[in-house]
Amino acid sequence: MIKSAAIVKTKTLAPWRELRLQKRKAKKIAMLERKAIKQYYPSRIDAPIIEVQAAPQDDAPPTRTELEAKATELGIRFDGRTKDKKLGQLIQDRLSTGE
């Protein structure tokens, strides 16, 4: 219990905490210095905007909607529980029989 307001106690930190605090302060100062000297190279205002569109891949596996459309066209019965792999196999079987 402190009886007088004139007595001020300072808590000493453990050596490992002191070292950790010093490292944290050093990292913060280094970050602020890097931000201060960072150079920005903005693009021109009248520069043309280039949009890159990915070309559709022919070797990509068919989507679920494509499989469903082909199965409906061939008269194959399926429902929502039928997996894409199984539906693809049913379509391949139907096409291979020549029907």
MARDO-73470 format. One line per 2 residues: number of its first residue (from 1); their letters; for each residue x, y, z of N, C-alpha, C, O. Coordinates in Angstrom, 2 decimals, always signed. Layout:
BEGIN
NUM) A) X,Y,Z,X,Y,Z,X,Y,Z,X,Y,Z ~ ...
***
This chain:
BEGIN
1) MI) +0.84,-1.17,+0.00,+0.00,+0.00,+0.00,+0.89,+1.24,+0.00,+1.81,+1.36,+0.81 ~ +0.59,+2.15,-0.91,+1.35,+3.39,-1.02,+0.64,+4.45,-0.20,-0.54,+4.73,-0.43
3) KS) +1.34,+5.06,+0.77,+0.73,+6.05,+1.64,+0.91,+7.46,+1.12,+0.14,+8.35,+1.47 ~ +1.92,+7.68,+0.28,+2.18,+9.03,-0.18,+2.10,+9.06,-1.70,+2.48,+8.11,-2.37
5) AA) +1.61,+10.16,-2.23,+1.53,+10.32,-3.66,+2.88,+10.69,-4.24,+3.07,+10.63,-5.46 ~ +3.82,+11.08,-3.40,+5.14,+11.47,-3.87,+5.99,+10.26,-4.25,+6.95,+10.39,-5.01
7) IV) +5.64,+9.11,-3.73,+6.40,+7.91,-4.05,+5.90,+7.35,-5.38,+4.72,+7.02,-5.52 ~ +6.78,+7.26,-6.33,+6.43,+6.73,-7.64,+7.27,+5.50,-7.88,+8.50,+5.55,-7.85
9) KT) +6.62,+4.41,-8.12,+7.34,+3.17,-8.37,+7.30,+2.89,-9.87,+6.26,+2.97,-10.52 ~ +8.44,+2.56,-10.40,+8.51,+2.17,-11.80,+8.75,+0.67,-11.87,+9.55,+0.11,-11.13
11) KT) +8.05,+0.07,-12.76,+8.17,-1.38,-12.91,+9.29,-1.67,-13.90,+9.27,-1.16,-15.02 ~ +10.25,-2.46,-13.50,+11.34,-2.83,-14.40,+10.90,-4.04,-15.22,+10.24,-4.95,-14.73
13) LA) +11.29,-4.00,-16.47,+10.93,-5.10,-17.36,+11.99,-6.18,-17.31,+13.16,-5.93,-17.01 ~ +11.55,-7.39,-17.60,+12.49,-8.50,-17.69,+13.39,-8.25,-18.89,+12.98,-7.60,-19.85
15) PW) +14.61,-8.76,-18.86,+15.54,-8.50,-19.98,+15.00,-8.95,-21.33,+15.20,-8.26,-22.33 ~ +14.33,-10.08,-21.38,+13.81,-10.56,-22.66,+12.70,-9.67,-23.18,+12.55,-9.50,-24.39
17) RE) +11.90,-9.10,-22.27,+10.84,-8.19,-22.70,+11.43,-6.86,-23.18,+10.94,-6.27,-24.15 ~ +12.47,-6.41,-22.52,+13.14,-5.18,-22.92,+13.73,-5.33,-24.32,+13.61,-4.44,-25.15
19) LR) +14.36,-6.47,-24.57,+14.94,-6.74,-25.88,+13.85,-6.80,-26.95,+14.00,-6.27,-28.05 ~ +12.76,-7.45,-26.61,+11.63,-7.56,-27.54,+11.06,-6.18,-27.87,+10.75,-5.90,-29.03
21) LQ) +10.92,-5.34,-26.88,+10.41,-3.99,-27.08,+11.36,-3.17,-27.95,+10.91,-2.41,-28.82 ~ +12.66,-3.31,-27.73,+13.64,-2.59,-28.54,+13.58,-3.04,-30.00,+13.66,-2.21,-30.91
23) KR) +13.45,-4.34,-30.22,+13.36,-4.85,-31.59,+12.10,-4.34,-32.28,+12.13,-3.96,-33.45 ~ +11.00,-4.32,-31.56,+9.74,-3.84,-32.13,+9.84,-2.37,-32.52,+9.37,-1.97,-33.59
25) KA) +10.46,-1.56,-31.65,+10.64,-0.14,-31.95,+11.54,+0.05,-33.15,+11.29,+0.91,-34.00 ~ +12.62,-0.76,-33.24,+13.54,-0.66,-34.37,+12.83,-1.02,-35.68,+13.06,-0.37,-36.70
27) KK) +12.00,-2.05,-35.66,+11.25,-2.44,-36.87,+10.30,-1.34,-37.30,+10.16,-1.07,-38.49 ~ +9.64,-0.70,-36.33,+8.70,+0.37,-36.66,+9.43,+1.56,-37.27,+8.95,+2.14,-38.25
29) IA) +10.57,+1.92,-36.72,+11.35,+3.04,-37.26,+11.82,+2.72,-38.67,+11.77,+3.58,-39.55 ~ +12.28,+1.48,-38.90,+12.74,+1.08,-40.23,+11.60,+1.12,-41.23,+11.80,+1.54,-42.38
31) ML) +10.41,+0.70,-40.82,+9.24,+0.73,-41.70,+8.88,+2.16,-42.08,+8.56,+2.44,-43.24 ~ +8.92,+3.06,-41.11,+8.60,+4.46,-41.38,+9.63,+5.09,-42.31,+9.28,+5.90,-43.17
33) ER) +10.91,+4.72,-42.16,+11.94,+5.23,-43.05,+11.75,+4.73,-44.47,+11.91,+5.48,-45.43 ~ +11.39,+3.44,-44.62,+11.14,+2.89,-45.96,+9.98,+3.58,-46.63,+10.03,+3.88,-47.82
35) KA) +8.92,+3.86,-45.86,+7.76,+4.55,-46.42,+8.11,+5.97,-46.84,+7.59,+6.48,-47.83 ~ +9.01,+6.61,-46.08,+9.37,+8.00,-46.38,+10.14,+8.11,-47.68,+9.98,+9.11,-48.39
37) IK) +10.96,+7.11,-48.03,+11.76,+7.20,-49.25,+11.16,+6.41,-50.42,+11.77,+6.34,-51.49 ~ +10.01,+5.83,-50.24,+9.40,+5.03,-51.30,+9.04,+5.92,-52.48,+8.53,+7.03,-52.31
39) QY) +9.32,+5.42,-53.68,+9.02,+6.17,-54.89,+7.82,+5.53,-55.57,+7.74,+4.31,-55.71 ~ +6.88,+6.36,-55.99,+5.68,+5.90,-56.68,+5.78,+6.26,-58.15,+6.22,+7.36,-58.49
41) YP) +5.39,+5.38,-59.00,+5.39,+5.61,-60.44,+3.96,+5.41,-60.96,+3.63,+4.34,-61.48 ~ +3.12,+6.43,-60.84,+1.75,+6.26,-61.32,+1.71,+6.25,-62.85,+2.59,+6.80,-63.50
43) SR) +0.68,+5.61,-63.40,+0.54,+5.57,-64.85,-0.03,+6.89,-65.34,-0.65,+7.65,-64.58 ~ +0.18,+7.14,-66.60,-0.34,+8.38,-67.17,-1.86,+8.34,-67.18,-2.47,+7.27,-67.22
45) ID) -2.45,+9.51,-67.15,-3.91,+9.59,-67.15,-4.46,+9.17,-68.51,-5.51,+8.53,-68.59 ~ -3.75,+9.54,-69.58,-4.26,+9.23,-70.92,-3.76,+7.88,-71.44,-3.92,+7.58,-72.62
47) AP) -3.17,+7.07,-70.58,-2.67,+5.76,-71.00,-3.86,+4.85,-71.32,-4.85,+4.86,-70.59 ~ -3.76,+4.08,-72.39,-4.87,+3.19,-72.75,-5.03,+2.06,-71.73,-4.04,+1.55,-71.20
49) II) -6.26,+1.69,-71.48,-6.55,+0.61,-70.55,-6.54,-0.69,-71.34,-7.28,-0.85,-72.31 ~ -5.73,-1.61,-70.91,-5.61,-2.89,-71.60,-6.28,-3.96,-70.74,-5.89,-4.19,-69.60
51) EV) -7.29,-4.59,-71.31,-7.98,-5.67,-70.61,-7.57,-6.99,-71.25,-7.67,-7.16,-72.47 ~ -7.12,-7.90,-70.44,-6.69,-9.20,-70.93,-7.79,-10.20,-70.63,-8.17,-10.40,-69.47
53) QA) -8.30,-10.82,-71.67,-9.34,-11.82,-71.49,-8.73,-13.19,-71.77,-8.02,-13.37,-72.76 ~ -9.02,-14.11,-70.92,-8.49,-15.46,-71.10,-9.28,-16.16,-72.20,-10.51,-16.14,-72.22
55) AP) -8.56,-16.76,-73.10,-9.21,-17.49,-74.19,-9.77,-18.79,-73.63,-9.14,-19.42,-72.78 ~ -10.95,-19.19,-74.10,-11.52,-20.44,-73.58,-10.65,-21.63,-74.00,-10.18,-21.70,-75.13
57) QD) -10.46,-22.53,-73.09,-9.63,-23.70,-73.36,-10.49,-24.80,-73.95,-11.56,-25.11,-73.44 ~ -10.00,-25.39,-75.02,-10.73,-26.49,-75.64,-10.56,-27.78,-74.88,-11.42,-28.66,-74.94
59) DA) -9.45,-27.91,-74.16,-9.19,-29.15,-73.43,-9.74,-29.12,-72.00,-9.49,-30.03,-71.22 ~ -10.49,-28.07,-71.66,-11.08,-27.97,-70.32,-12.21,-28.99,-70.20,-12.91,-29.25,-71.18
61) PP) -12.40,-29.55,-69.01,-13.50,-30.51,-68.84,-14.84,-29.80,-69.00,-14.96,-28.62,-68.69 ~ -15.86,-30.52,-69.48,-17.16,-29.89,-69.68,-17.80,-29.49,-68.36,-17.59,-30.11,-67.33
63) TR) -18.59,-28.44,-68.42,-19.27,-27.95,-67.21,-20.51,-28.79,-66.95,-20.94,-29.58,-67.80 ~ -21.08,-28.61,-65.79,-22.27,-29.38,-65.41,-23.43,-29.07,-66.35,-24.16,-29.98,-66.74
65) TE) -23.59,-27.81,-66.72,-24.71,-27.46,-67.62,-24.53,-28.09,-68.99,-25.51,-28.53,-69.59 ~ -23.29,-28.15,-69.49,-23.05,-28.81,-70.78,-23.37,-30.30,-70.70,-23.97,-30.86,-71.61
67) LE) -22.96,-30.94,-69.58,-23.24,-32.36,-69.41,-24.74,-32.62,-69.34,-25.25,-33.56,-69.95 ~ -25.46,-31.77,-68.59,-26.91,-31.95,-68.47,-27.60,-31.76,-69.82,-28.53,-32.49,-70.15
69) AK) -27.14,-30.77,-70.59,-27.75,-30.52,-71.90,-27.54,-31.71,-72.82,-28.47,-32.13,-73.52 ~ -26.33,-32.25,-72.85,-26.03,-33.41,-73.71,-26.79,-34.64,-73.25,-27.27,-35.40,-74.08
71) AT) -26.90,-34.85,-71.94,-27.63,-36.01,-71.42,-29.12,-35.90,-71.76,-29.74,-36.90,-72.13 ~ -29.67,-34.72,-71.65,-31.08,-34.52,-72.02,-31.28,-34.77,-73.51,-32.27,-35.37,-73.91
73) EL) -30.34,-34.31,-74.31,-30.41,-34.50,-75.76,-30.36,-35.99,-76.12,-31.04,-36.42,-77.05 ~ -29.56,-36.77,-75.40,-29.43,-38.20,-75.67,-30.49,-39.02,-74.97,-30.59,-40.23,-75.20
75) GI) -31.29,-38.41,-74.12,-32.36,-39.13,-73.42,-31.88,-39.92,-72.22,-32.48,-40.93,-71.87 ~ -30.81,-39.49,-71.60,-30.27,-40.17,-70.43,-30.95,-39.61,-69.19,-31.05,-38.39,-69.02
77) RF) -31.42,-40.52,-68.32,-32.09,-40.09,-67.10,-31.04,-39.84,-66.01,-30.13,-40.64,-65.81 ~ -31.18,-38.71,-65.32,-30.27,-38.34,-64.25,-31.00,-37.40,-63.31,-32.07,-36.90,-63.63
79) DG) -30.41,-37.17,-62.15,-30.96,-36.19,-61.21,-29.80,-35.42,-60.57,-28.65,-35.58,-60.98 ~ -30.09,-34.61,-59.60,-29.08,-33.75,-58.98,-28.02,-34.51,-58.21,-26.94,-33.98,-57.96
81) RT) -28.33,-35.76,-57.83,-27.36,-36.56,-57.08,-26.34,-37.23,-57.99,-25.31,-37.71,-57.50 ~ -26.60,-37.26,-59.29,-25.67,-37.88,-60.23,-24.43,-37.00,-60.36,-24.52,-35.81,-60.67
83) KD) -23.28,-37.59,-60.10,-22.04,-36.82,-60.14,-21.62,-36.56,-61.59,-22.02,-37.28,-62.51 ~ -20.82,-35.51,-61.77,-20.36,-35.13,-63.12,-19.61,-36.26,-63.79,-19.79,-36.50,-64.99
85) KK) -18.76,-36.94,-63.04,-17.97,-38.03,-63.60,-18.87,-39.16,-64.10,-18.66,-39.69,-65.19 ~ -19.87,-39.50,-63.32,-20.80,-40.57,-63.70,-21.63,-40.15,-64.91,-21.87,-40.94,-65.81
87) LG) -22.07,-38.89,-64.92,-22.86,-38.38,-66.03,-22.04,-38.38,-67.31,-22.55,-38.72,-68.38 ~ -20.78,-38.00,-67.22,-19.89,-38.04,-68.37,-19.69,-39.45,-68.88,-19.65,-39.68,-70.09
89) QL) -19.58,-40.41,-67.96,-19.42,-41.81,-68.35,-20.68,-42.32,-69.04,-20.58,-43.04,-70.04 ~ -21.86,-41.97,-68.55,-23.11,-42.38,-69.18,-23.22,-41.82,-70.59,-23.68,-42.50,-71.51
91) IQ) -22.79,-40.57,-70.77,-22.83,-39.94,-72.10,-21.85,-40.65,-73.03,-22.18,-40.91,-74.19 ~ -20.66,-40.97,-72.55,-19.67,-41.67,-73.37,-20.19,-43.06,-73.77,-20.02,-43.48,-74.91
93) DR) -20.82,-43.75,-72.82,-21.37,-45.06,-73.14,-22.45,-44.98,-74.20,-22.51,-45.82,-75.10 ~ -23.31,-43.98,-74.10,-24.40,-43.82,-75.05,-23.86,-43.46,-76.44,-24.36,-43.95,-77.45
95) LS) -22.85,-42.61,-76.48,-22.25,-42.22,-77.75,-21.47,-43.37,-78.39,-21.45,-43.50,-79.61 ~ -20.84,-44.20,-77.58,-20.04,-45.31,-78.11,-20.93,-46.42,-78.68,-20.52,-47.13,-79.59
97) TG) -22.15,-46.57,-78.14,-23.06,-47.59,-78.68,-23.66,-47.13,-79.99,-24.24,-47.94,-80.71 ~ -23.55,-45.84,-80.32,-24.02,-45.33,-81.61,-25.49,-45.03,-81.64,-26.07,-44.96,-82.72
99) E) -26.10,-44.87,-80.54,-27.55,-44.60,-80.48,-27.87,-43.17,-80.63,-29.04,-42.80,-80.60
***
